[in-house]
Every structure is written in C-alpha cells, then in structure tokens.
C-alpha cells in the first residue's frame, strides 16, 4: 500500500486533462503510441461520443507503474491508479464520485486561462472530500502563457497556499526547460526528441540562480509551518537537504494546506515526467490518510483503516454497462481484501452478492485479477443489486460508508418510442443509464403516459439520447428540453386539512392543523410534530408527515416541487373507530395545500453561473446578448487580448446559447455554465410558465 497512489486528474474544460493522462500512459509504458484528443485516438476517451466531440464524458480508470529516480522513494516502482475526469459541468457527477474515492488529485490549470470557472468547482469538490492535491500549469508553450500569474490566481481565487516546485525556463515558443528548486538543478528538454523522453540535467544558469534561490527560500518558509525540523533549520540558517525538503513537502501536501505547482506542456511532451515524480513523492498512499468512517447497524461510528488482514469493506462509486461482460461495478477497497468468487454483503439491501470476476481497468480494456487489496480500485462482475454509493463488506462488519453526494437535475424533456418494441427496449435502456448516472433521472406521468428524462444540461441529455440510439438501438422522438422549476413560500401561515368519508360501515376520519414558515435558500424541507396530549395518536403522526412530503412534490403555483420550508404539526383530531393511516395522510396533504395558498407561494427558476471568454472586439456584443437574456454581469477581466465575462443568467434564457455565442464572435468565443441558485420568476413571465405547466402536466414531476 505504501507504493500505491490513487489519483484523479481534474480541471476546467480544455485545460489538458486527457492529453496529460495520455502522456502519463506513454511514459509509464502502458501504451506505445501517444493518443491525441483531436484525432480521436486517446485511450481514456474511448466512447464514440467522446471521440467525435473531443471531450471527456465519463471518468475512465487506468492503472500504470512509475519508478522515480529522486527523493525518498527513489528506485521503487509505484502503482498509480489514475481517473481522468470530465471538465464539462454537465458531467460534474463523474468528478464528484471520483474525488470521493481518491487519495490525491492533480489539478490542471491553463497557463493562459489561469483559474477558470470549472477549476473553482472541482477545487471546491476536492475541498469537500479533503483530497490533497498538486497543481500542473499546462500549455506553457502557448502565446500568453503566464506561470506566475496562474499561481497568483490560485492564491486569490481558490485561497490555495500555492508554491512553485519548479520554475519554467522561458515561455511560449521559448519554453526550453525547468529549474528544480528542491534539488537546485536545471532540467533542459532535448528538442531533438519530439516525444520528450530525453532531457539533460545541468547546473542552474547564472542569470537564473538568484530567482531560484528566492523561490526556494519562499518554499522553505512556507514548509516551516508544517514541519518542525524545517522550521528549526530555517531559523538557524542551516542548509536543508533535498530529501528533508521532499519529506516536508509530502507532509504539507497531505495536510491539505499546501499545493506544489509544476509547469509544463503536455501536448509538447514537456514536464510530464516531473509531474509523475511529484505524484509519487508528494501525494499520499492509502496509509497516509486517516481511517475511513462508517456507520454500523447499531448506528455506531466504525473506523476502517487500510489493512489487508482486516474485514473487507469497499465503496461502489460507479456502475457501467459493458457490451461484452455486462454490468461492471467499480469499487474502492478501504479495508481487507476482495477475492474472486467470494461473497460480499450489501447493508442497504441486507443481501449477499457473489463476485464472479475481478479485474483492473485500463479505460475500456480489462485485466482479470484474483484478489484486490486495501487501497485498490477494481471492477467487479456478478454483483447485481447495487447502486452508486452502496457499501460492500463482510457480513460480520455490516458497515455503511458515506456515499458521494450529487446535485439535482436542472433540465428535463419527454422521450417517446416509435414502436411498441422500442418501448420495451427503451425502458430497459433508461433503467441501465439511470443506474450508471445518479444525476440522470427517469419518471413517467400517469396522466399523459409520457416518459420524462432529466439531467444536468442540454449536452447531458443530448449524450443520453445519442447513447439510446447507438448502444441500445432504440428509435425514439425527443421533446423540447424543459426546465426544472421549483416553488417556495414568502410568508408564514397556517392550514387545516380534514378528510372525512362515510359510506356505510366503517368510515374514514383524519384532521390535522399545521403552521408553515419559509426557510433560507438551500436549507431544504423540515417537518416536525408539536402534538401534545395525544390529539393525534402517535401511530398517525408519520402518515401525516408523509402526506405533507407527498403534497410538497406538487406546489400550488404551477405544480412544481416545493423547497425551503418548515412545517410544524400543531393540532388535530381523530375518531376512535374511523381514523386510519390513509385518512391522516390525506389530512396532511389537504393541510399543506391549504397553508400554501395563504403563504405567498412563489415560483423559482434555476439561475446559472455563466463564464464567457471572448476576444476583446466582441466584448460589447456578448455583454449585450447576456443582458437581453435577463443576465446580470458579475465580473469582467482582461487577459492577453481575451475578455472573461462572468454573469448570472436564468437557465430558461440559455437554450441554444452555444450556437448564438459562436455567431456573435465568429466562432472565437467559448463559454462554460454551472448551476448557481434558484431565484423568483419575474411576474411578467409567470403567466406563460404556469399556463404551459398545466397544459403539460408531465413537467410537474420535476
């Protein structure tokens, strides 16, 4: 385990994640020819949709081996499990679940673009799961590359304690090498070797020595906060050895309060070996991290440390349907070991599952193995009744680990099969796709018979449709994308619900009085019982609460789910004979609807954070277009002839924006978009939304 590294490559769209991963696979000997994203030959972009679009859609797991020649691990081969994650916000679930099971991450930044919007998102996700990381400033060969500018942005925008471990020698077309400020040596690239395998290690040029000493001293000063040995030697003015410094960097990186930065150009095959050395030397092994905490059936906290001889426990973080072997279950082993053919226990279903095959993945290629040890990431075949976030463990252990969390879908559309045969195929295909992707949801509307699919954005649903047609051979028509509106309340109010039915014999009776009040945005739903004196018997409290939750799925403005409110059940009455669970559930529904009408109900729409990067000459046109879309400009900054505009824009106004922004800028602008928050719909638009909603009741499910 000491020589295992589980890392993820995460960054903004087009920062060079997949290109960097391809170089890592080449230098570690996994592939013998470098694949390129733009040629559709990248190993980790193996889906047809990825190769056509030149983007990463699904996170791909690959294993490789690297032996560093420097530092405390010199000469020791390390196994590096890499997950290449998508950059597009529509596939943010892939990043979320990958970071949940990884020990460390490489955050890639563009030397020209610096810290971009999706860079901030993945950084926050890594903070949430407390993942140590190092940074790779890529594209140092591009015009406008600014290594120190990127580091400064990491400090200001991400609040990262970022310090260079190498300094670039030259930039843009003159990017010729790097200065290792830990070893105080210069590494020059051999321009006669286009594959970047050869390089020369020399003394630091005299004209760069002062700069190297300055940054080394800054690095030592930063590390002295994390290492007492370094602090003592720094204060005494003693010389600090290369090995001492590397141990201190590793310690600081694992504390999550330090980020080492390396320059390079993955496309030009420069600096990737140094990045691999940093992964091995500075990122944690499974042994370096605190034990994983889980909850047993008695609701007691259980600590699971990495131990091959302990009881088995692992977390399912991804499901994938493989055309050759069926359902692949990706699992991170946290404790014990998993043997092919063994039985594992699922605490959620309370059932045992048999692992018929065990393998390690190399993107879409597979390698069968007999056993998987603590700290490994593997794929299981034969385990059927599992979902993303399930724990698999030894039955004696019976522990549930914390699953990754996923955002709610923001966009939906209807999908109709062409024939009855397609209907059956589509049902199976949608079930498989929703198993694979937690942010993709499928529902059907009883009133219209429509099937509705919901996801994180237009591109997300487009890829789902494409996979339906190609992989599952389903012929179907897709409706126009619809928006996942929400409802909430502005004021506090009270409501009464009474359900009375008498039809001869035993009747139905339930009555409940509730008080409802608004909560702050994002606080969710809270329902509490304040019943005293038994005015509603204890066994009818839960059905009443269930009725309130049921009613909250369909608001009174336009039938959308209600969010951010608190309900208190304060009074009620019951009948000795006629009261039942069903009667009190209906009473809860009626009480909620009654209270909602008097609470100032309002309709909310999803608002997106949009970042547009455009040449300066199109700045006015782009800003004018965003304003026409009800957008609010938040920030503007200029970098090397490009203007970066950040705005908050309602999702309703962003359909088709990809085409429009290209037209405005003659194809030179690009944008990224991510969900920001919900906001009240303007009164001028309310009428059209509510009318459409009631004409298409299928939308009320979202």
C-alpha positions in Angstrom: 0.0 0.0 0.0 2.9 2.3 0.7 3.7 2.2 -3.1 0.1 2.7 -4.3 -1.2 6.1 -5.5 -4.9 6.6 -6.3 -5.1 10.0 -8.1 -7.6 11.9 -10.2 -6.9 14.4 -13.0 -9.4 17.3 -12.6 -9.7 20.7 -14.3 -11.7 23.2 -16.4 -12.9 22.2 -19.9 -9.9 22.0 -22.3 -7.2 22.6 -19.7 -5.5 19.4 -21.0 -6.6 16.6 -18.6 -6.9 13.8 -21.2 -3.8 14.9 -23.0 -1.8 14.8 -19.8 -3.2 11.4 -19.0 -2.2 10.1 -22.4 1.4 11.3 -21.8 1.5 9.6 -18.4 0.3 6.3 -20.0 3.1 6.6 -22.7 5.9 7.4 -20.2 4.8 4.6 -17.9 4.8 2.1 -20.8 1.0 1.3 -20.8 0.8 2.5 -24.5 3.5 2.6 -27.1 2.0 5.3 -29.2 0.7 8.6 -27.9 -3.0 9.1 -28.4 -4.4 12.6 -29.2 -7.8 14.0 -28.3 -8.2 16.0 -31.5 -7.5 12.8 -33.6 -10.0 10.7 -31.5 -7.2 8.3 -30.5 -7.0 9.0 -26.8 -7.1 5.8 -24.6 -9.3 7.3 -21.9 -11.7 8.9 -24.3 -13.0 5.6 -25.6 -16.7 6.3 -26.1 -17.8 7.2 -29.7 -19.4 10.3 -28.3 -16.2 11.4 -26.6 -14.1 10.9 -29.8 -16.5 12.7 -32.0 -16.7 15.8 -29.7 -13.2 15.8 -28.4 -14.4 16.0 -24.8 -14.4 13.6 -21.8 -17.9 12.4 -20.8 -17.3 9.5 -18.4 -14.4 9.2 -16.0 -12.0 6.5 -17.1 -9.9 4.5 -14.7 -6.4 3.3 -15.8 -3.5 1.7 -13.9 0.2 2.2 -14.6 3.6 1.9 -12.9 6.3 4.6 -12.3 9.7 4.5 -10.7 11.1 7.8 -9.7 14.9 8.4 -9.6 14.8 11.1 -6.9 13.5 11.6 -3.4 12.8 9.2 -0.5 11.1 6.7 -2.9 13.9 6.6 -5.5 14.2 3.2 -7.3 10.9 1.9 -6.0 8.2 1.0 -8.5 4.8 2.6 -7.7 1.4 1.5 -8.9 -0.5 4.6 -9.9 -4.3 4.3 -10.4 -5.5 7.3 -12.4 -9.0 8.5 -13.0 -9.4 11.0 -15.9 -12.5 13.1 -15.1 -14.6 15.3 -17.4 -14.4 19.1 -17.3 -17.9 19.9 -18.6 -20.3 20.9 -15.8 -23.0 18.6 -17.2 -20.9 15.7 -16.1 -20.0 17.0 -12.6 -21.2 13.8 -11.0 -18.3 11.9 -12.6 -15.9 14.3 -10.8 -17.8 14.1 -7.6 -17.8 10.3 -7.3 -14.2 10.1 -8.4 -12.9 12.5 -5.8 -14.9 10.6 -3.1 -12.7 7.5 -3.5 -9.4 9.1 -4.5 -6.4 9.7 -2.2 -4.9 12.6 -4.1 -5.6 14.8 -7.2 -3.7 16.6 -9.9 -5.4 19.9 -10.6 -4.5 21.1 -14.1 -4.6 24.8 -15.0 -4.1 26.5 -18.3 -1.1 28.8 -18.3 -3.1 31.3 -20.4 -6.6 31.0 -18.9 -5.4 30.6 -15.3 -8.1 29.7 -12.8 -11.4 29.3 -14.8 -14.9 28.7 -13.6 -14.9 24.9 -13.6 -11.4 25.0 -12.0 -13.2 26.6 -9.0 -15.9 24.0 -9.0 -13.5 21.0 -8.9 -11.4 22.7 -6.3 -14.4 23.1 -4.1 -15.3 19.4 -4.6 -11.8 18.4 -3.6 -12.0 20.6 -0.5 -15.3 18.9 0.4 -13.7 15.4 0.4 -10.4 16.7 1.8 -8.3 15.5 -1.1 -4.6 16.5 -1.1 -3.5 17.9 -4.4 -0.7 19.2 -6.5 -1.1 21.6 -9.5 0.2 21.3 -13.1 0.2 24.6 -15.0 -0.2 23.2 -18.5 0.1 24.8 -22.0 3.3 26.7 -21.1 4.1 26.6 -24.9 1.1 28.8 -25.8 1.1 32.5 -26.6 0.3 34.5 -23.4 1.4 31.7 -21.0 2.0 33.2 -17.5 3.1 30.7 -14.9 3.4 33.1 -12.0 0.1 34.7 -13.0 -1.6 31.3 -12.7 -0.1 30.8 -9.2 -1.3 34.2 -8.1 -4.8 33.4 -9.3 -4.7 30.1 -7.4 -3.9 32.1 -4.3 -6.5 34.8 -4.8 -9.4 32.9 -6.3 -9.0 29.5 -4.6 -7.3 30.6 -1.4 -4.7 28.0 -2.1 -1.3 28.1 -0.4 0.4 27.5 -3.8 4.2 27.5 -4.2 6.2 26.5 -7.3 8.3 23.3 -7.1 9.8 24.0 -10.5 10.4 27.3 -12.3 9.9 27.5 -16.1 12.9 28.3 -18.3 11.4 30.5 -20.9 7.7 30.5 -22.0 5.6 30.3 -25.1 7.7 29.0 -28.1 10.9 29.6 -25.9 9.8 27.1 -23.2 13.1 25.2 -23.0 13.3 23.7 -19.6 12.6 23.8 -15.8 14.5 24.7 -12.7 14.0 22.2 -9.9 14.2 24.5 -6.8 14.1 21.5 -4.4 17.2 19.9 -5.9 18.6 23.2 -7.2 19.2 21.8 -10.7 18.1 22.8 -14.2 16.3 20.3 -16.5 16.6 21.1 -20.2 14.4 19.5 -22.8 16.1 17.7 -25.7 14.5 19.4 -28.7 15.8 16.6 -31.0 13.5 14.2 -29.2 9.8 15.1 -30.1 8.4 12.5 -27.6 10.1 14.2 -24.6 11.8 11.1 -23.3 15.3 12.6 -23.3 16.3 15.6 -21.2 19.5 17.0 -19.7 20.1 17.8 -16.1 22.6 20.7 -15.6 23.6 23.4 -13.1 21.2 26.3 -12.9 22.2 29.1 -15.4 23.9 32.0 -13.6 21.3 34.5 -14.7 18.5 32.4 -13.1 20.3 31.5 -9.9 19.1 34.5 -7.8 15.4 33.8 -8.8 15.8 30.1 -8.0 17.2 31.0 -4.5 14.4 33.5 -3.8 11.7 30.9 -4.6 13.5 28.1 -2.7 13.6 30.4 0.4 9.9 31.2 0.0 9.2 27.4 -0.3 11.2 26.6 2.8 9.4 29.4 4.7 6.0 28.0 3.7 7.0 24.5 4.7 8.3 25.6 8.1 4.7 26.0 9.2 4.1 22.2 8.7 7.5 20.7 9.7 9.4 21.4 12.9 12.7 20.2 11.5 12.5 22.5 8.6 11.4 25.4 10.9 14.3 24.9 13.2 16.9 24.7 10.4 15.3 27.7 8.7 15.5 29.9 11.8 19.1 28.7 12.5 20.1 29.4 8.9 21.3 25.8 8.4 21.4 24.1 5.0 18.3 21.9 4.3 18.9 18.7 2.2 16.8 17.7 -0.8 15.4 14.6 1.0 14.4 16.7 4.0 12.7 19.2 1.8 10.8 16.4 -0.1 9.6 14.8 3.1 8.4 18.2 4.3 6.6 18.9 1.0 4.8 15.5 1.3 3.8 16.2 4.9 2.5 19.7 4.0 0.6 18.4 0.9 -1.1 15.7 2.9 -2.3 18.3 5.4 -4.3 19.9 2.5 -2.9 23.3 3.4 -0.1 23.3 0.8 -0.1 22.9 -3.0 3.1 22.4 -5.0 3.0 23.7 -8.6 4.7 22.3 -11.6 4.9 24.0 -15.1 4.8 22.0 -18.3 3.2 21.4 -21.7 1.5 18.0 -22.1 0.8 18.5 -25.8 4.5 19.2 -26.4 5.6 16.3 -24.1 7.3 18.6 -21.6 7.3 18.3 -17.8 5.1 15.2 -17.5 7.9 13.0 -16.1 8.4 15.7 -13.4 4.7 15.6 -12.7 4.9 11.8 -12.2 7.8 12.2 -9.8 5.7 14.7 -7.8 2.7 12.3 -7.7 4.9 9.5 -6.3 6.9 11.7 -3.9 4.2 14.1 -2.6 0.7 12.7 -3.0 -0.5 10.3 -0.2 -0.6 6.5 -0.3 -3.7 4.8 1.3 -1.6 4.5 4.5 -1.1 8.3 4.8 -4.8 9.1 5.2 -7.0 9.0 8.3 -9.2 5.9 8.6 -12.5 6.0 6.7 -15.5 6.3 9.0 -18.7 4.3 8.5 -21.9 3.6 10.4 -22.9 0.1 11.6 -26.4 -1.3 12.0 -26.4 -0.1 15.6 -25.7 3.5 14.3 -22.3 3.5 15.9 -19.3 5.0 14.1 -16.8 2.4 12.9 -13.3 3.3 11.7 -11.9 1.4 8.8 -8.1 1.7 8.4 -6.3 0.3 5.4 -5.4 -3.2 6.4 -5.1 -6.3 4.1 -5.7 -8.6 7.1 -8.9 -6.8 8.3 -12.5 -7.5 7.4 -13.4 -6.4 3.9 -15.2 -3.1 3.2 -15.4 -1.2 -0.1 -17.5 1.6 -1.6 -19.2 1.3 -5.0 -18.6 4.6 -6.8 -19.6 3.9 -10.4 -21.6 1.4 -12.5 -21.0 0.8 -16.2 -22.7 -1.4 -18.7 -20.1 -3.2 -20.8 -21.3 -4.7 -24.1 -19.1 -7.8 -23.6 -19.3 -8.6 -19.9 -22.5 -6.9 -18.7 -22.6 -4.7 -15.6 -19.3 -3.5 -14.3 -19.3 -2.3 -10.6 -16.3 0.0 -9.8 -15.3 -0.4 -6.2 -12.6 1.2 -3.9 -11.4 -1.2 -1.3 -10.9 0.5 2.0 -10.2 -2.4 4.3 -9.3 -6.1 4.0 -9.1 -7.8 0.6 -11.6 -8.9 -2.0 -11.1 -12.4 -3.6 -12.6 -13.5 -6.9 -15.5 -15.9 -6.2 -16.1 -14.6 -2.7 -19.5 -13.5 -1.2 -20.0 -9.8 -0.1 -22.7 -8.3 1.9 -24.7 -5.1 0.9 -26.0 -3.4 4.1 -28.6 -1.4 2.1 -30.4 -4.5 0.6 -29.4 -6.8 3.5 -28.4 -9.4 0.9 -25.3 -11.3 0.0 -23.8 -11.0 -3.6 -21.2 -13.2 -5.3 -18.2 -11.7 -7.1 -17.8 -13.9 -10.1 -14.9 -12.0 -11.7 -12.5 -9.3 -10.5 -10.5 -7.0 -12.8 -8.5 -3.8 -13.0 -9.4 -1.4 -15.7 -7.3 0.3 -18.4 -10.0 2.6 -19.8 -12.2 0.2 -21.9 -9.6 -2.7 -21.7 -9.7 -5.1 -18.8 -7.3 -7.3 -17.0 -8.5 -10.2 -14.8 -7.1 -10.5 -11.3 -7.5 -13.0 -8.5 -7.5 -10.6 -5.5 -7.8 -6.9 -4.8 -6.1 -5.5 -1.7 -6.7 -2.4 0.6 -6.3 0.8 -1.3 -7.0 -0.7 -4.7 -9.6 0.4 -7.2 -11.1 -2.5 -9.1 -14.1 -3.6 -11.1 -16.5 -6.4 -10.1 -18.7 -8.6 -12.3 -21.6 -10.7 -11.0 -22.8 -8.2 -8.3 -26.3 -7.3 -9.4 -28.5 -5.5 -6.9 -26.2 -2.4 -6.3 -26.4 1.3 -6.9 -23.8 4.1 -6.8 -22.8 4.8 -3.2 -23.5 1.3 -1.8 -21.1 -0.2 0.6 -20.0 -3.8 0.0 -18.5 -5.5 3.1 -18.0 -8.6 5.2 -21.3 -9.6 6.8 -19.8 -9.5 10.3 -18.8 -5.9 9.7 -22.2 -4.7 8.5 -21.0 -1.1 8.0 -22.2 1.6 5.6 -19.7 4.2 4.3 -20.7 7.7 3.5 -21.8 7.8 -0.2 -20.9 10.7 -2.6 -23.5 13.4 -2.9 -24.9 14.5 -6.3 -26.7 17.7 -7.4 -30.4 17.7 -8.5 -31.2 17.7 -12.3 -32.0 21.2 -13.7 -33.4 20.3 -17.1 -35.9 17.7 -18.4 -37.6 16.6 -21.6 -40.0 13.9 -22.8 -39.0 11.0 -24.9 -41.4 8.8 -26.9 -40.5 5.4 -28.6 -41.5 5.0 -32.2 -42.9 1.4 -31.8 -44.1 -0.9 -29.1 -40.9 -3.0 -29.5 -38.9 0.2 -29.0 -40.9 1.0 -25.8 -39.7 -2.2 -24.1 -36.1 -1.7 -25.3 -36.2 2.0 -24.2 -37.5 1.0 -20.7 -34.5 -1.4 -20.2 -32.0 1.1 -21.7 -33.2 4.1 -19.5 -33.1 1.8 -16.4 -29.4 0.9 -17.2 -28.5 4.5 -17.9 -30.0 5.8 -14.7 -28.2 3.1 -12.7 -24.9 4.4 -14.2 -25.5 8.1 -13.7 -27.0 9.4 -10.4 -27.8 12.8 -12.0 -29.9 11.3 -14.7 -33.5 10.6 -13.6 -36.3 8.8 -15.4 -40.0 9.2 -14.4 -43.3 8.6 -16.1 -46.5 10.7 -15.9 -49.7 8.7 -15.1 -52.0 11.3 -16.7 -50.2 11.6 -20.1 -48.3 8.3 -20.2 -45.1 10.3 -21.2 -41.7 9.2 -20.2 -39.6 12.0 -18.9 -35.8 12.2 -18.6 -34.0 14.8 -16.5 -30.3 15.7 -16.3 -27.7 18.5 -15.7 -27.9 20.3 -19.0 -28.6 20.2 -22.8 -25.3 18.4 -23.5 -26.0 15.8 -20.8 -29.4 14.9 -22.3 -28.0 15.0 -25.9 -25.4 12.4 -24.9 -28.1 10.2 -23.2 -30.2 10.3 -26.4 -27.2 9.5 -28.6 -26.4 6.5 -26.4 -30.0 5.3 -26.5 -29.9 5.3 -30.3 -26.4 3.9 -30.8 -25.8 1.5 -27.9 -29.3 0.3 -27.3 -30.7 0.6 -30.8 -33.8 2.4 -29.6 -35.7 4.6 -32.1 -37.4 7.4 -30.2 -38.5 11.0 -30.6 -37.3 13.5 -28.0 -39.4 16.5 -26.9 -38.1 20.0 -26.3 -35.9 20.4 -23.2 -37.9 21.7 -20.2 -36.7 23.5 -17.1 -36.9 22.1 -13.5 -38.6 25.0 -11.8 -39.2 24.9 -8.0 -41.8 26.6 -5.7 -41.4 28.1 -2.2 -43.2 30.4 0.1 -42.7 34.0 1.1 -44.7 34.2 4.4 -45.7 32.1 7.4 -49.2 30.8 7.5 -51.4 28.0 8.9 -53.6 25.5 7.3 -56.1 22.8 8.2 -56.8 19.5 6.5 -59.7 17.3 7.2 -60.5 14.0 5.5 -64.0 12.6 6.2 -65.6 9.7 4.3 -68.8 7.9 5.4 -70.2 5.2 3.1 -71.9 2.7 5.3 -70.0 0.7 7.8 -66.6 1.9 8.9 -65.7 5.4 7.6 -62.5 7.5 7.3 -61.6 10.4 9.5 -58.4 12.4 10.0 -57.9 16.1 10.8 -54.6 18.0 11.2 -53.6 21.6 11.7 -50.2 22.8 10.6 -48.1 26.0 10.6 -45.7 26.6 7.7 -42.9 29.1 7.5 -40.2 29.9 4.9 -36.5 28.8 5.4 -33.4 30.3 3.9 -32.5 29.2 0.3 -30.8 25.8 0.3 -31.9 24.8 3.8 -34.3 22.2 2.4 -37.5 20.8 4.0 -38.2 20.2 7.7 -41.4 18.7 9.1 -41.7 18.4 12.9 -44.6 17.3 15.2 -45.5 19.5 18.1 -48.5 17.4 19.1 -49.1 17.1 22.8 -51.8 15.4 24.8 -52.4 12.7 22.1 -54.8 14.8 20.0 -53.3 12.9 17.1 -52.3 9.4 18.2 -48.6 8.5 17.8 -49.2 6.0 15.0 -50.9 8.6 12.8 -48.1 11.2 13.1 -45.9 9.5 10.5 -48.7 9.2 7.9 -49.5 12.9 8.4 -45.8 13.8 7.8 -45.7 11.5 4.7 -48.8 13.3 3.4 -47.0 16.7 3.8 -44.0 15.4 1.9 -46.2 14.0 -0.8 -48.1 17.3 -1.2 -44.8 19.2 -1.4 -44.0 17.3 -4.6 -46.6 19.4 -6.4 -46.9 23.1 -5.5 -49.9 25.3 -5.9 -48.4 27.8 -8.4 -47.6 25.5 -11.3 -47.3 22.0 -9.9 -43.6 22.0 -9.3 -41.8 20.7 -6.1 -41.8 23.0 -3.1 -38.5 23.7 -1.4 -37.0 25.5 1.6 -39.9 25.5 4.2 -40.6 24.3 7.7 -43.9 22.7 8.8 -45.0 22.3 12.4 -47.9 20.0 13.1 -49.7 21.8 16.0 -53.2 20.3 16.4 -55.7 17.8 15.1 -58.4 15.3 16.0 -59.2 11.7 15.5 -62.0 9.2 15.7 -61.7 6.0 17.8 -63.1 3.8 15.1 -62.9 5.6 11.7 -59.3 7.1 11.9 -56.7 5.4 9.8 -53.2 6.0 8.4 -54.7 6.7 4.9 -57.1 9.3 6.4 -54.3 11.2 8.2 -52.0 11.0 5.1 -54.8 12.8 3.1 -55.3 15.2 6.0 -51.6 16.1 5.8 -51.9 16.7 2.0 -55.0 18.9 2.4 -53.5 20.9 5.3 -50.3 21.6 3.3 -52.2 22.8 0.3 -54.4 25.0 2.5 -51.4 26.5 4.2 -49.5 27.0 0.9 -52.3 29.2 -0.6 -52.1 31.7 2.2 -48.2 31.7 2.5 -47.5 33.8 -0.6 -46.4 31.0 -2.9 -43.7 31.9 -5.4 -42.2 30.2 -8.5 -38.4 29.8 -8.6 -36.3 29.2 -11.7 -32.7 27.8 -11.8 -30.1 30.5 -12.4 -26.7 29.6 -13.9 -23.3 31.0 -13.4 -22.0 31.6 -16.9 -18.4 32.4 -17.8 -17.7 33.6 -21.4 -14.2 34.0 -22.8 -14.2 36.2 -25.9 -11.8 38.3 -27.9 -12.0 42.0 -26.8 -13.5 43.2 -30.1 -16.7 41.1 -29.4 -17.0 42.1 -25.7 -19.8 44.6 -26.2 -21.9 42.2 -28.4 -21.5 39.3 -25.9 -22.5 41.6 -22.9 -25.4 43.0 -24.8 -26.6 39.5 -25.6 -26.3 38.3 -22.0 -28.3 41.4 -20.9 -31.1 40.5 -23.4 -31.2 37.1 -21.8 -32.0 38.6 -18.4 -28.4 38.1 -17.3 -26.6 40.2 -14.6 -22.9 40.8 -15.3 -20.9 40.0 -12.2 -17.3 40.5 -13.2 -15.1 41.3 -16.1 -11.3 40.8 -16.5 -8.9 41.0 -19.4 -6.1 38.5 -20.1 -3.9 38.7 -23.2 -6.4 40.1 -25.6 -9.3 38.0 -24.3 -12.1 39.2 -22.1 -13.6 36.9 -19.4 -17.2 37.9 -18.6 -18.9 36.3 -15.6 -22.7 36.6 -15.3 -25.7 35.1 -13.6 -28.3 34.1 -16.2 -31.6 32.2 -15.9 -31.4 28.7 -17.4 -34.6 29.4 -19.4 -32.7 32.1 -21.4 -29.7 29.9 -22.1 -31.1 27.3 -24.5 -29.2 27.4 -27.8 -26.5 29.7 -26.4 -23.7 27.7 -27.7 -24.7 28.5 -31.3 -25.5 32.1 -30.6 -22.2 32.9 -28.9 -20.3 31.4 -31.8 -22.3 33.5 -34.3 -21.6 36.7 -32.3 -17.8 36.0 -32.1 -17.3 34.3 -35.5 -16.5 31.1 -33.6 -13.8 32.6 -31.4 -15.6 32.7 -28.0 -16.3 29.8 -25.7 -18.3 29.5 -22.5 -18.9 27.3 -19.5 -22.1 27.2 -17.4 -22.9 25.7 -14.0 -25.9 25.8 -11.6 -25.8 28.7 -9.2 -29.1 29.0 -7.3 -32.8 29.3 -7.6 -34.5 32.8 -7.9 -38.0 34.1 -8.2 -39.5 34.2 -11.7 -40.4 37.7 -12.8 -44.1 38.5 -12.7 -44.1 39.3 -16.5 -43.1 35.6 -17.3 -45.2 33.9 -14.6 -48.3 33.6 -16.7 -46.7 31.8 -19.7 -44.9 29.4 -17.4 -47.9 28.4 -15.4 -50.1 28.0 -18.5 -47.5 25.7 -20.1 -47.2 23.7 -16.9 -50.9 22.9 -16.7 -51.1 22.1 -20.4 -48.2 19.7 -19.9 -48.7 18.0 -16.5 -45.7 15.8 -17.2 -43.4 18.7 -16.2 -44.8 18.9 -12.8 -42.7 15.8 -11.8 -39.6 18.0 -11.9 
